[in-house]
Amino acid sequence: MGIEFTAIDFETANGFRGSPCSVGLSKVRDGKVVEEASWLMRPPEGFDHFDPRNVQIHGITAGMVADQPRFCDVFPEIAGFIGADLLVAHNAAFDLGVIRSALEVSELAGPAYDYACTVILSRRSYSLVSYSLPFVAEAAGVPLQNHHDAVEDARACAGIMIDIARRREASSVAELMLGLQLNPSRLQEYVPGRDGLSKPTVAARERLQLSAAGGAAPQTAWTYWPQEGSNPPANPQADAAHPLYGQTVVFTGNLGIERQQAKIRAAALGAQPASSVTRKTTVLVVGDGFVAADLKRGRLTAKAQKVLQLHGRGQQIEVLSEGEFLQMLGGDWPAASV
């Protein structure tokens, strides 16, 4: 049977994960990419505004998708390409969340999918200071020229999965997951009217209704949060398949989300927030517009510099940008664009 799966990557128009504007897929058979597909699309109606911050990341504008079909029209083709394959994505909680929220706001039924996350697999296979896609692709020897081009990101994700299987000498994805003591996660099928809505979709609909009524959704300003605040305990009932579950997370720099709120949301996903970098730290979230490439440019806070020192001594620790952290949370950007 060999290594078989389909890698997937979505780009979204705004901070709400149910706003897909592009998707790329790479189908793998016997450890090789054999077929690829990609679509530009208009996000679901009512959730199709393009946030300048997202446009800056992926370069897709509203004008570029104005004549494209909406997600609801494209999804049957996407589902047909995937078939019964295991889905693999880098930060899979986000990409599978895109499917679920986009189905919900489109009032469209969708099948169940088993999936695996290459962020989680990479943490067990490489020793890196960042597990963002470009860093892991480099470690896996996978070319990635245009990060945030959906089909290139899906292809890079596929290559990472193939490399991890090779390193583990696994002859199938099932054997690989067993060797890493992991089980595939599952996105349950969605039937409109029968199944409840996910929290991101409920929040997005509430904001849309408030806006339609002439109100303004409460926003958190991009301001400095001078106090660490308390560190709530990790939620033991959180999804163990989430990439933040079981991590000890420290925050540094100016965040768009209040630091206490960031800690509360991280704890809800099974992470343990902390106030300083120690031997227990496994994830550092950096604000101030930091991106993973800054690790190579030397643009670091004192906490980030300490992380690099600890990583050099063999401590498994990861640096995330606030954008990557927010994507893992599955929610909107914390403030309205100007």
Steps between C-alpha positions, in 0.01 A plus 500: 500500500793738571488861619165638382319821597394841370669815631287816518558870561248785517551876483226718648370846417488616861556382856187283505599153392175455308617746231705284259617674185749240378576132550779272382510121511776244435409133468768250604520138391784265593693788657486728195285796397301374202233766453431857608205737488430856606211744494446869554155570642278764647450438872146429624261793462507739794849386604681604184670826596877503446704614799816690389704288742395181324558654158850596612566136593373321188457773240143402404259793467124526468543598135695184426209279607211723388418272206575173679234264639426506870624238744163319491538450124863390520477267798349203309809502276730528801322211671518297179875550477550398864275196482551271798862608558652595831552877493836641605559869575750721676302622802215273400265636766484819292452344155239250618337785691480693173303214347264476796432872541465559125250214478308642796465856368423361152235269649660218304539138608846346509649156566721391789877513455782330687806723514855539628698813584858541380567760772445231762689235301788740434545572868570130547726472196719814480674730749414851381461840661186556293258248350352747254470348155814658344723378786364146490507485121868598508574229757318245283688606187177615333503804267268783603543813286163672544376448855124567528435390144247231591613227261870559581426481872299179450787353296751596771275344765483180295879497468541542876266207568690286249834594659378419850378160381837439335689594814280265703528227236122474498337318210157660555347799674337265751840353585647849530229619737532185708876546526452859619231387745241720331153438364345686207254768607151516354281779371145374532255531213286810500127506427331844509210516741609185680845586628591793720725781383863532603601784734683702230191490278267602784726795584530603134124491449444707814739764368327498162157544661627782719650675199175461302308655790724806483713412799870447521658178613720546804864508400825482688743776404855426394647628825775404735394268782737598784408229749546127477176421679420162650575160351180291488536121520499300177168342409546122543189434288635683192563321170832319535547522123521880506855632442485709819384216725757408764726796418637753750449839335666835574404831334731789418481833319200717414202280418186598313305285744516580873759276657260374766248409230774325305583294808136412563449384141824300499406329826158409358682307225704302752814717517652620826573875489807627684657840564868438428718275289627202700607142441131411486420738213409332172340788304573875490245726328654826376303819424623827341431374148758224536516232231697176510758635253606753767673213679758508223516880487574549870185706571426353843373592844696406810270203556553383141876529540479283811295247301775478240758445774293221657434345162874499434541300819258235380168619646206433269342843471310670221450865401164607354390833355178640642338436161588130520368488856172666399464255214533215749228661711271496197356844567496842341773761504472695825441841345331652198723595209556862417 
